[in-house]
Amino acid sequence: MVFLQSIQSVITIILMIALGYFLKKFKWFDDNFGKSISSLITKIALPASIFVSVLKYLTRNSLVELSGSLVYPAISVIVSYCISYALVKLLKIRPGRRGIFMNAVVNANTIFIGLPLNIALFGEKSLPYFLIYYIINTVSTWAFGVFLISNDDPTKDKSKGSKHKINWKKILPPPLLGFIAGLIFLLLNIPIPGFIDSTLTYVGSIVTPLSLVYIGIVLYNAGLSSIRFDRDTIFALLGRFVLSPAVLIVLILTGTHFSGTHLPAMLQQTQIVQSATPMLAVLPILATEAHGDVNYATNVVTTSTLLFVVVVPVLMQVIQFI
């Protein structure tokens, strides 16, 4: 039953991604349309959706309970970084790919794939649990992941050293600011006028369909014919779809065993599914800025986005036994 439900949810997602792909192929969208959708989602629609969801699905008591759940994805990210670094050394991955590889293993595309996937599988009630993983993933990506890619620039003179400045605009993107604003309104019990709530709800409802259309555009631009499965790509995919969720599953099982507390089923399922979502859509952009292997970055993003449709139903079966 769960397997069939996950298959249906994935098929729905595939059809919406295909819509974006073919509309782009038939030139319904110009070259700037994808960028416009991305900005609309990340800067307007998603913050609105998260703000409304915080007030709708969270209470002060549940907020306190959920705060302790941050430890699982946080430790999972740290462990995954350590393992991915060991793999870089073991596999002797060349400069220009190392930072990309580590980000591919550790950090997920929580916005454009993770969010619509979570809503399709578990409904909007899972959003508070999604936000927990989203916060950790965002901080991991923009506080440390970007540093790994920029520090792997093969054109840099390593002897001169390099300084990494934290980009607070990236660590505090609009979706996270929407979450923080929602928390403030929740904790201070500030009332929201009905027309404001309705407006934000309508705007937020466009996140899922537009996100999937955007992924279709990205896949078309990347070119499916360029997909290849070399050694570095295969290990990156294994890290994203096997290692990352396995680490989180072990941590959850270990933590709940020794603490004697059992996490809500939806919380466990949400975090595990998010840990196995495709790689960051911005990896090729980050690779370009750091003079890295852009083709490799594009390839791992494209292959992971296509393969997740197979991974999710299998993962949904696995987490039923946790």
C-alpha positions as CSV (number, residue, x, y, z in Angstrom):
1,M,0.0,0.0,0.0
2,V,2.8,2.4,1.0
3,F,4.8,1.4,-2.1
4,L,1.8,2.1,-4.4
5,Q,1.2,5.4,-2.8
6,S,4.8,6.5,-3.2
7,I,4.8,5.3,-6.8
8,Q,1.7,7.4,-7.5
9,S,3.2,10.4,-5.8
10,V,6.4,10.1,-7.8
11,I,4.4,9.7,-11.1
12,T,2.6,12.9,-10.3
13,I,6.0,14.6,-9.8
14,I,7.4,13.1,-13.0
15,L,4.4,14.3,-15.1
16,M,4.8,17.9,-13.8
17,I,8.6,17.8,-14.4
18,A,7.9,16.5,-17.9
19,L,5.5,19.4,-18.5
20,G,8.3,21.9,-17.8
21,Y,10.7,19.9,-19.9
22,F,8.5,19.7,-23.0
23,L,7.2,23.2,-22.7
24,K,10.8,24.4,-22.7
25,K,11.6,22.0,-25.6
26,F,8.7,23.4,-27.7
27,K,9.9,27.0,-26.9
28,W,7.0,28.1,-24.8
29,F,9.5,29.5,-22.4
30,D,12.4,31.9,-23.3
31,D,15.9,31.6,-21.7
32,N,15.1,33.9,-18.8
33,F,11.8,32.2,-17.8
34,G,13.6,29.6,-15.6
35,K,15.5,32.2,-13.7
36,S,12.3,34.2,-13.2
37,I,10.5,31.1,-11.8
38,S,13.4,30.4,-9.5
39,S,13.4,33.9,-8.1
40,L,9.6,33.9,-7.7
41,I,9.7,30.6,-5.8
42,T,12.7,31.3,-3.5
43,K,12.1,35.0,-2.8
44,I,8.3,35.3,-2.7
45,A,6.2,32.1,-2.8
46,L,8.2,29.8,-0.6
47,P,8.7,32.4,2.3
48,A,4.9,33.0,2.2
49,S,4.2,29.3,2.2
50,I,6.6,28.6,5.1
51,F,5.3,31.6,7.1
52,V,1.7,30.4,6.8
53,S,2.6,26.8,7.6
54,V,4.4,27.7,10.8
55,L,1.3,29.5,12.1
56,K,-1.0,26.8,10.9
57,Y,0.8,23.6,11.9
58,L,3.0,24.6,14.9
59,T,2.2,25.5,18.5
60,R,4.6,26.7,21.2
61,N,4.6,23.3,22.8
62,S,5.3,21.5,19.5
63,L,8.0,24.0,18.7
64,V,9.9,23.0,21.9
65,E,9.5,19.3,21.1
66,L,10.8,19.8,17.5
67,S,13.8,21.8,18.5
68,G,15.5,18.7,19.9
69,S,15.1,16.9,16.6
70,L,17.6,19.3,15.0
71,V,20.4,17.2,16.4
72,Y,19.8,14.2,14.1
73,P,20.2,15.9,10.7
74,A,23.0,18.1,12.2
75,I,25.1,15.1,13.3
76,S,24.2,13.3,10.1
77,V,25.6,16.2,8.0
78,I,28.9,16.2,10.0
79,V,29.3,12.4,9.7
80,S,28.6,12.6,6.0
81,Y,31.2,15.3,5.5
82,C,33.8,13.2,7.2
83,I,32.9,10.1,5.1
84,S,32.8,12.0,1.8
85,Y,36.2,13.6,2.6
86,A,37.6,10.1,3.2
87,L,36.1,9.0,-0.1
88,V,37.8,11.9,-1.9
89,K,41.2,10.8,-0.6
90,L,40.5,7.1,-1.2
91,L,39.2,7.5,-4.7
92,K,41.8,10.2,-5.5
93,I,39.3,12.5,-7.0
94,R,41.0,15.3,-8.9
95,P,41.0,19.0,-8.0
96,G,37.9,20.8,-9.4
97,R,35.7,17.9,-8.5
98,R,36.4,17.4,-4.8
99,G,34.2,20.1,-3.4
100,I,31.5,19.2,-5.9
101,F,31.7,15.6,-4.8
102,M,31.4,16.3,-1.1
103,N,28.5,18.7,-1.6
104,A,26.8,16.1,-3.8
105,V,27.0,13.5,-1.0
106,V,26.0,15.7,1.9
107,N,23.7,18.5,0.7
108,A,20.2,18.1,-0.8
109,N,17.9,19.9,-3.2
110,T,15.4,20.5,-0.5
111,I,13.6,23.4,-2.2
112,F,12.8,22.3,-5.8
113,I,12.6,18.6,-5.2
114,G,12.5,17.9,-1.5
115,L,9.5,20.2,-0.7
116,P,7.1,19.1,-3.4
117,L,8.1,15.5,-2.8
118,N,7.4,15.8,0.9
119,I,4.0,17.4,0.3
120,A,3.1,14.7,-2.3
121,L,4.1,11.9,0.1
122,F,3.0,13.2,3.5
123,G,0.8,16.2,2.9
124,E,1.2,19.8,4.3
125,K,1.1,18.6,7.9
126,S,4.7,17.4,7.3
127,L,6.0,20.9,6.7
128,P,7.2,21.6,10.2
129,Y,9.2,18.5,10.1
130,F,10.5,19.4,6.6
131,L,11.7,22.8,8.0
132,I,14.0,21.1,10.5
133,Y,15.9,19.4,7.7
134,Y,15.7,22.5,5.6
135,I,17.4,24.7,8.2
136,I,20.3,22.3,8.7
137,N,20.7,21.8,4.9
138,T,20.8,25.5,4.3
139,V,23.4,26.3,6.9
140,S,25.5,23.3,5.8
141,T,25.4,24.4,2.1
142,W,26.1,28.1,2.5
143,A,28.4,28.1,5.5
144,F,30.6,25.2,4.6
145,G,29.6,23.6,1.3
146,V,30.4,26.7,-0.7
147,F,33.7,27.0,1.0
148,L,34.7,23.4,-0.1
149,I,33.9,24.2,-3.7
150,S,35.7,27.6,-3.7
151,N,38.7,26.2,-1.9
152,D,38.9,23.5,-4.6
153,D,39.5,26.0,-7.4
154,P,42.3,24.4,-9.5
155,T,43.4,27.8,-10.7
156,K,44.1,29.1,-7.2
157,D,47.6,29.4,-5.8
158,K,47.2,27.3,-2.7
159,S,50.5,28.7,-1.2
160,K,48.9,32.1,-0.8
161,G,46.1,30.7,1.2
162,S,42.5,31.8,0.8
163,K,40.0,33.5,3.1
164,H,36.4,32.3,3.2
165,K,33.9,34.9,4.3
166,I,30.5,33.7,5.4
167,N,27.8,35.0,3.1
168,W,25.0,35.8,5.5
169,K,22.6,36.5,2.7
170,K,23.0,32.9,1.6
171,I,22.8,31.5,5.2
172,L,19.7,33.6,5.8
173,P,17.8,33.2,2.5
174,P,14.2,34.5,2.1
175,P,12.6,31.0,2.9
176,L,14.5,30.8,6.2
177,L,13.6,34.4,7.0
178,G,10.0,33.5,6.4
179,F,10.4,30.7,8.9
180,I,11.9,33.1,11.5
181,A,9.2,35.6,10.9
182,G,6.6,32.9,11.4
183,L,8.2,31.9,14.7
184,I,8.2,35.5,15.9
185,F,4.5,35.8,15.2
186,L,3.8,32.4,16.8
187,L,5.8,33.1,20.0
188,L,4.4,36.6,20.4
189,N,0.9,35.5,19.5
190,I,0.5,38.3,16.9
191,P,-2.8,38.0,15.0
192,I,-2.8,37.9,11.2
193,P,-5.6,39.7,9.4
194,G,-7.7,37.3,7.4
195,F,-7.0,39.0,4.0
196,I,-3.2,38.8,4.6
197,D,-3.5,35.1,5.6
198,S,-5.5,34.3,2.5
199,T,-3.1,36.2,0.2
200,L,0.0,34.5,1.6
201,T,-1.8,31.1,1.4
202,Y,-2.7,31.6,-2.3
203,V,0.8,32.8,-3.2
204,G,2.4,30.0,-1.2
205,S,0.3,27.4,-3.1
206,I,2.2,27.9,-6.3
207,V,5.4,26.6,-4.9
208,T,5.0,22.9,-5.7
209,P,3.8,23.1,-9.3
210,L,6.3,25.9,-10.3
211,S,9.2,24.1,-8.5
212,L,8.6,20.9,-10.6
213,V,8.1,22.9,-13.8
214,Y,11.5,24.6,-13.1
215,I,13.2,21.2,-12.6
216,G,11.9,20.2,-16.1
217,I,13.4,23.4,-17.6
218,V,16.7,22.7,-15.8
219,L,16.8,19.1,-17.2
220,Y,16.1,20.3,-20.7
221,N,18.9,22.9,-20.5
222,A,21.3,20.3,-19.1
223,G,20.6,18.0,-22.0
224,L,19.7,14.4,-21.2
225,S,21.9,13.1,-24.0
226,S,25.0,14.3,-22.1
227,I,24.4,12.0,-19.1
228,R,27.3,9.6,-18.3
229,F,28.0,7.3,-15.4
230,D,31.8,7.5,-14.7
231,R,33.3,6.4,-11.5
232,D,33.1,9.7,-9.7
233,T,29.5,10.1,-10.6
234,I,28.5,6.6,-9.5
235,F,30.2,7.1,-6.1
236,A,28.5,10.5,-5.7
237,L,25.1,8.9,-6.4
238,L,25.8,6.1,-3.9
239,G,26.7,8.7,-1.4
240,R,23.6,10.8,-2.0
241,F,21.0,8.0,-2.2
242,V,22.6,5.3,0.1
243,L,25.2,6.7,2.4
244,S,23.3,9.9,3.4
245,P,20.0,8.3,4.4
246,A,21.8,5.3,6.0
247,V,23.8,7.6,8.3
248,L,20.6,9.4,9.4
249,I,18.7,6.1,9.9
250,V,21.5,4.8,12.1
251,L,21.6,8.0,14.1
252,I,17.8,8.0,14.6
253,L,17.7,4.3,15.7
254,T,20.7,4.8,18.0
255,G,19.4,8.0,19.5
256,T,15.9,6.7,20.2
257,H,17.3,3.5,21.6
258,F,19.5,5.1,24.2
259,S,17.2,8.0,25.0
260,G,14.1,5.8,25.3
261,T,12.0,8.3,23.4
262,H,10.4,7.6,20.0
263,L,10.3,10.3,17.4
264,P,7.0,10.9,15.6
265,A,6.8,8.6,12.5
266,M,6.2,11.5,10.1
267,L,9.2,13.3,11.5
268,Q,11.5,10.3,10.9
269,Q,10.1,9.7,7.4
270,T,10.4,13.3,6.4
271,Q,14.0,13.6,7.5
272,I,15.0,10.3,5.9
273,V,13.3,11.1,2.6
274,Q,14.9,14.6,2.6
275,S,18.4,13.1,3.2
276,A,18.0,11.1,-0.1
277,T,16.6,13.9,-2.4
278,P,18.7,14.9,-5.5
279,M,21.8,17.1,-5.4
280,L,21.8,20.9,-5.2
281,A,20.5,22.5,-8.4
282,V,23.1,25.3,-7.9
283,L,26.1,23.0,-8.0
284,P,27.0,23.9,-11.7
285,I,26.7,27.6,-10.9
286,L,29.0,27.2,-7.8
287,A,31.4,25.1,-9.9
288,T,31.5,27.8,-12.6
289,E,32.4,30.5,-10.1
290,A,35.2,28.4,-8.7
291,H,36.6,27.3,-12.1
292,G,35.6,23.7,-11.2
293,D,34.5,20.8,-13.4
294,V,31.2,22.3,-14.5
295,N,30.4,19.3,-16.7
296,Y,30.8,16.9,-13.7
297,A,28.6,19.2,-11.6
298,T,25.9,19.3,-14.2
299,N,26.1,15.5,-14.7
300,V,25.6,14.6,-11.0
301,V,22.7,17.0,-10.7
302,T,21.0,15.7,-13.8
303,T,21.5,12.0,-13.0
304,S,20.4,12.3,-9.4
305,T,17.3,14.3,-10.4
306,L,16.3,11.5,-12.8
307,L,17.2,8.6,-10.5
308,F,15.4,9.8,-7.5
309,V,12.1,8.6,-9.0
310,V,13.4,5.1,-8.5
311,V,15.0,5.7,-5.1
312,V,12.0,7.2,-3.4
313,P,9.6,4.2,-3.7
314,V,12.4,1.9,-2.5
315,L,13.2,4.2,0.4
316,M,9.6,4.4,1.4
317,Q,9.5,0.7,1.8
318,V,12.7,0.7,3.9
319,I,11.5,3.3,6.4
320,Q,8.4,1.3,7.2
321,F,10.6,-1.1,9.2
322,I,12.2,1.7,11.3
